[in-house]
């Protein structure tokens, strides 16, 4: 268990060594496995970047496996917060048997489990408040209790959400969509099974 992690990323300069994007979270990127991790009273406030920003309490960018984890507290980003999630900002791996109770705030793809999912989210739930905010750089966006955007790369590499539910408050603007899954792209590229906004 990790309690009270506080990250306040205020630099407008992306740190060297991580390319043109900024990654904010306990782990910038997960490529292996994170299991049985509890993160309580997280405080990631106004995560900042002048480029594309990925923000998640456990990881900003997941290509590995996250299992049996939870997050509580607050996760928020500035107007470049394109991918903001309670557990992962961007998921290209698998997140399973995990839940979020944290408040999550972002400006494009905002979700309780992941801001943007292009692989698999399974057996997860969200009770936290999820909010999309409009900015001059992101006029349109999606907020979802499970993921903000569910989008695979092809019909043979679909993004999937299975056995998930949301009971948290979801809010956006007139230019956004707010559901259990904020945006579920064409069934050629994504699928949602047995998942609900209760």
N, C-alpha and C positions, 0 to 999 in steps of 0.2 A: 504494500500500500504506500502510495505517495500522497502526502497531504500538503495543501497550501502552495503548490508550485505557482510562481508569479513570473510571467514574461511580459515585459513592456518593450516592444520592438519599435523604437522611434527614429532610427536612422533612415535617411532618405537614400543612402548609398547601400547597395546590395553587398554583403560581405564577399570577399574574394574566395574563389574556390568552389562556388556553387552555381556558376553559370549566370544566365540573365534573369532567373527567377528567384524569388525569396521563399524560404521554407521556415515556418514557425511552428514549434511544438516540442514535446519532450525529445522526440527523434525527428530530425529533418526528413529522413527517408527510412522506411523499413523494407528490407529486402529478404529478411529471414522470418522468424516467428516471434510474436509477442503473445504470451499466455498468462492468464490469471493475474492481470494487473488491475488494481483499483487506483484511480486518481481522484481524490476528494478535494473539494474546494479549490479547484484550479482557477487561476485568474490570469487569463491572456487578454490584455486590454489594448485596443487600438493598434493591433499589429500593423506595421507600416511598411510599404515598399513603393517605389516609383514605377515598378514593373509588375508583372503578374505575381500574385501572392497566393500561397497555399498555407492554410492554417488548420491545425487539428491538435487537440490536447495530447493524444498519444503520438500521432505522426502527421506531418504535413502531407506526405506522399507515400502511399503504401503499394508495394508490388509483392509483398510477402503474405503472411497469414497472421491475423489477429483473432484470438479466441478467448472467450470467457473474460472479457474486460469491461470496465465501467468508468464513466466520467461524470463528475458533478462540479458545479461552479459556474464560470462564465468564459466563453470563447468569443472574441470579437475582433474585427479587422477594419482597416480604413477602406476608402473607396476603391482601392486596387485589390480588395479581397475577393478574387474571382472564385476560389474554391475553399469554402469554410465549413468544417464539420466538427461535431462534438468529439468524435473519435479520430477521424481522418479527414483531411481536407480533400484529398484526391485518392480514390481507390482503384487500383488496377491489379489487386490481388483478391484475397478472400477475407471478409470480416464475418465472424459467426459467434453466436451465443453471447452477444455483448449488448450493453444498453447505455443510454445517455440520459442524464437528468439535468444537464447544464443548459443555461441560456446560451443560444448561438446567434450571432449577428454578423451578417456579411452583405456584400453588394452585387453578387451575381448568382452563383450556385451555393445555396445554404441548406445544410441538412443536419438532422440530429445525429445520424451515424456517419455519413460522409457527405461532403458538399457535392462531389461529382463522382459517380460510380460508372466504371466501364468494365467491371468484371462481376464479382459476386458478393452479395450481402445476404446472410442466411440467419434465421432464428434470432433476430435482434428486435429491440423495441426502444422507443423514445417517449419520455414524459416531460422533457424540457421545452421551454419556449423558444421557437425558431422564428427569426425575423429577417426579411430581406429589406434593404434600404436602397432607394434609388439615388444615383449620383450622376454627375455630368459625364463620367466615363462609362458607366453601366446604367443605361436607361431601362433595359429590360432584364429581368432576372427571375429566378425560381427558388422558392423556399419549400422544403418538404420535411415532414417529421422523420422519415428514414433517410432519404437522399434528396438533394436539390435537383439534380439532373441524373437520369439513368440512360446511358447512351453507349451501346457497343460499337465496335468498329466494322462489323460485317454480319451477315446472316449466320456465319459459322463461328463467330466470336461475339455472341450476344452479352449484353449486360443483364444480370439477373438479380431479382429480389424475391426471396422465398420465405414464407412463414414469418412475416414481420408485422408489427403494429405500432401505431402512434396514438397517444392520448394527450400529447402536449399541444399547447396553443401555437398556431402557425399564422403568421401575418406577413403582409407584403404591401405593395402599392397598387395603384390602378394599372400599372404596366407590368405587374408580376403575376405569377400563379402560385397558389399556396395550397398544397395537398399533402397526403402521406408521401407521395412522390411528386415533387414539384413539376418535373417535366419527364415524361416517359416517351422517348423517341419511338419512331416507327417499330412495329412488331418484327420487322426484319432485323432490327438492331438491338432490341431490348425485350425483356419479358418480366412480368410481375405475377407471382403465384401465391395465393392464400395470404394476402397482405392487406391490412385495413387501417383506416383512420376512424378510430372509435369515438 
